[in-house]
Amino acid sequence: MPRSALEISKICNIGSSNVYRTLNKLSRYKLVKITGSIGMDGKKMHLYQSKIKSITMTLNSDCCPVVTIFGSSSEPT
């Protein structure tokens, strides 16, 4: 369900600056859907929703970890 950065901050009990920083990174990789609206007070409100369906991570002692992220269409992102 789409949520504002402040809602995410309260739910996860982390600072809003960390939430905005993380959302910025996730949006650069197109892993969050951002929608917006204008409130009654004229302020813009952005809502964020994950596009990630699942994440698979494989760890090996021989090489770097392999991470596969599946989006809503179940195709690797």
Backbone as CSV, one residue per row, in Angstrom:
resi,resn,N_x,N_y,N_z,CA_x,CA_y,CA_z,C_x,C_y,C_z
1,MET,0.845,-1.166,0.000,0.000,0.000,0.000,0.898,1.238,0.000
2,PRO,0.591,2.230,-0.803,1.427,3.448,-0.844,1.422,4.179,0.498
3,ARG,2.595,4.663,0.879,2.729,5.394,2.144,3.632,6.602,1.946
4,SER,3.441,7.596,2.775,4.315,8.766,2.745,5.611,8.440,3.480
5,ALA,6.624,9.243,3.257,7.911,9.036,3.928,7.752,9.156,5.442
6,LEU,6.909,10.053,5.894,6.712,10.213,7.340,6.007,9.002,7.949
7,GLU,5.057,8.408,7.199,4.408,7.187,7.685,5.430,6.058,7.795
8,ILE,6.284,5.927,6.787,7.324,4.897,6.803,8.254,5.112,7.993
9,SER,8.606,6.357,8.237,9.482,6.701,9.352,8.873,6.263,10.688
10,LYS,7.588,6.533,10.872,6.917,6.175,12.129,6.762,4.662,12.272
11,ILE,6.373,3.991,11.184,6.167,2.543,11.232,7.468,1.813,11.537
12,CYS,8.553,2.245,10.883,9.846,1.557,11.026,10.680,2.089,12.182
13,ASN,10.211,3.169,12.809,10.908,3.779,13.940,12.337,4.188,13.567
14,ILE,12.471,4.855,12.410,13.763,5.385,11.966,13.581,6.837,11.565
15,GLY,14.665,7.575,11.546,14.609,8.996,11.235,14.139,9.275,9.815
16,SER,13.444,10.383,9.666,12.904,10.729,8.346,14.017,10.985,7.325
17,SER,15.165,11.509,7.757,16.260,11.742,6.812,16.778,10.418,6.247
18,ASN,16.832,9.372,7.082,17.225,8.048,6.599,16.198,7.492,5.615
19,VAL,14.930,7.721,5.896,13.865,7.253,4.999,13.986,7.941,3.645
20,TYR,14.127,9.271,3.640,14.239,9.998,2.371,15.487,9.563,1.593
21,ARG,16.587,9.361,2.279,17.834,8.935,1.624,17.652,7.561,0.985
22,THR,17.049,6.638,1.720,16.832,5.289,1.209,15.834,5.285,0.058
23,LEU,14.760,6.059,0.169,13.787,6.142,-0.915,14.410,6.727,-2.172
24,ASN,15.298,7.694,-2.005,16.000,8.280,-3.141,16.833,7.216,-3.859
25,LYS,17.562,6.406,-3.095,18.368,5.332,-3.685,17.479,4.313,-4.394
26,LEU,16.396,3.903,-3.744,15.494,2.923,-4.340,14.842,3.455,-5.615
27,SER,14.527,4.743,-5.629,13.911,5.319,-6.826,14.899,5.404,-7.983
28,ARG,16.184,5.617,-7.697,17.201,5.633,-8.757,17.269,4.291,-9.473
29,TYR,17.055,3.215,-8.737,17.074,1.876,-9.323,15.683,1.405,-9.750
30,LYS,14.710,2.319,-9.699,13.333,2.043,-10.104,12.711,0.877,-9.327
31,LEU,12.977,0.847,-8.029,12.440,-0.199,-7.167,11.243,0.259,-6.349
32,VAL,10.883,1.545,-6.464,9.682,2.057,-5.799,8.840,2.822,-6.808
33,LYS,7.545,2.734,-6.622,6.605,3.502,-7.433,6.268,4.757,-6.627
34,ILE,6.381,5.919,-7.271,6.107,7.182,-6.588,4.872,7.816,-7.218
35,THR,3.895,8.097,-6.386,2.708,8.819,-6.831,2.610,10.076,-5.983
36,GLY,1.860,11.034,-6.446,1.765,12.278,-5.700,0.389,12.889,-5.778
37,SER,0.164,13.783,-4.860,-1.079,14.544,-4.838,-0.813,15.870,-4.142
38,ILE,-1.763,16.751,-4.270,-1.664,18.052,-3.601,-2.749,18.097,-2.544
39,GLY,-2.332,18.334,-1.308,-3.256,18.358,-0.180,-4.119,19.606,-0.163
40,MET,-5.048,19.632,0.779,-5.959,20.773,0.932,-5.195,22.053,1.248
41,ASP,-4.022,21.923,1.877,-3.222,23.087,2.233,-2.310,23.526,1.084
42,GLY,-2.389,22.838,-0.072,-1.588,23.199,-1.230,-0.204,22.571,-1.254
43,LYS,0.106,21.744,-0.265,1.421,21.097,-0.212,1.400,19.811,-1.041
44,LYS,2.537,19.542,-1.694,2.680,18.299,-2.455,2.950,17.152,-1.482
45,MET,2.339,16.009,-1.759,2.572,14.826,-0.943,2.953,13.686,-1.876
46,HIS,4.097,13.066,-1.614,4.535,11.912,-2.388,4.228,10.650,-1.608
47,LEU,3.727,9.650,-2.314,3.477,8.347,-1.719,4.379,7.337,-2.402
48,TYR,4.925,6.421,-1.629,5.897,5.458,-2.120,5.350,4.045,-1.933
49,GLN,5.553,3.221,-2.967,5.125,1.828,-2.897,6.195,0.951,-3.536
50,SER,6.520,-0.136,-2.887,7.553,-1.049,-3.377,7.113,-1.727,-4.663
51,LYS,8.048,-1.856,-5.605,7.830,-2.639,-6.812,8.438,-4.034,-6.655
52,ILE,9.103,-4.279,-5.536,9.805,-5.533,-5.302,8.821,-6.610,-4.861
53,LYS,8.836,-7.729,-5.578,8.018,-8.858,-5.178,8.815,-9.798,-4.282
54,SER,10.075,-10.062,-4.649,10.931,-10.901,-3.814,12.394,-10.624,-4.146
55,ILE,13.275,-11.000,-3.213,14.715,-10.840,-3.379,15.369,-12.175,-3.048
56,THR,16.277,-12.591,-3.919,17.055,-13.806,-3.683,18.518,-13.417,-3.633
57,MET,19.232,-13.902,-2.608,20.651,-13.591,-2.465,21.417,-14.889,-2.254
58,THR,22.463,-15.082,-3.057,23.299,-16.260,-2.952,24.682,-15.849,-2.492
59,LEU,25.163,-16.466,-1.418,26.490,-16.170,-0.881,27.423,-17.345,-1.152
60,ASN,28.609,-17.026,-1.636,29.644,-18.013,-1.891,30.916,-17.561,-1.208
61,SER,31.724,-18.505,-0.781,33.023,-18.131,-0.221,34.020,-17.821,-1.329
62,ASP,33.721,-18.255,-2.558,34.632,-18.073,-3.689,34.529,-16.703,-4.360
63,CYS,33.344,-16.117,-4.362,33.181,-14.853,-5.097,32.191,-13.931,-4.400
64,CYS,31.858,-12.888,-5.094,30.935,-11.880,-4.553,29.517,-12.442,-4.459
65,PRO,28.681,-11.857,-3.587,27.295,-12.303,-3.506,26.547,-11.994,-4.804
66,VAL,25.582,-12.827,-5.117,24.726,-12.631,-6.277,23.346,-12.288,-5.753
67,VAL,22.812,-11.145,-6.168,21.506,-10.694,-5.715,20.591,-10.581,-6.922
68,THR,19.411,-11.197,-6.837,18.399,-11.095,-7.892,17.148,-10.511,-7.255
69,ILE,16.638,-9.449,-7.863,15.439,-8.781,-7.364,14.329,-8.996,-8.374
70,PHE,13.189,-9.516,-7.926,12.060,-9.728,-8.812,11.022,-8.637,-8.555
71,GLY,10.615,-7.978,-9.650,9.601,-6.946,-9.575,8.219,-7.532,-9.621
72,SER,7.232,-6.677,-9.799,5.837,-7.116,-9.781,5.503,-8.040,-10.935
73,SER,6.277,-7.994,-12.026,6.010,-8.878,-13.162,6.757,-10.191,-13.037
74,SER,7.416,-10.440,-11.902,8.197,-11.637,-11.617,9.391,-11.815,-12.541
75,GLU,9.876,-10.748,-13.128,11.077,-10.795,-13.938,12.195,-10.103,-13.188
76,PRO,13.436,-10.619,-13.313,14.552,-9.980,-12.595,14.698,-8.517,-12.958
77,THR,15.006,-7.712,-11.938,15.215,-6.282,-12.126,16.682,-5.989,-12.019
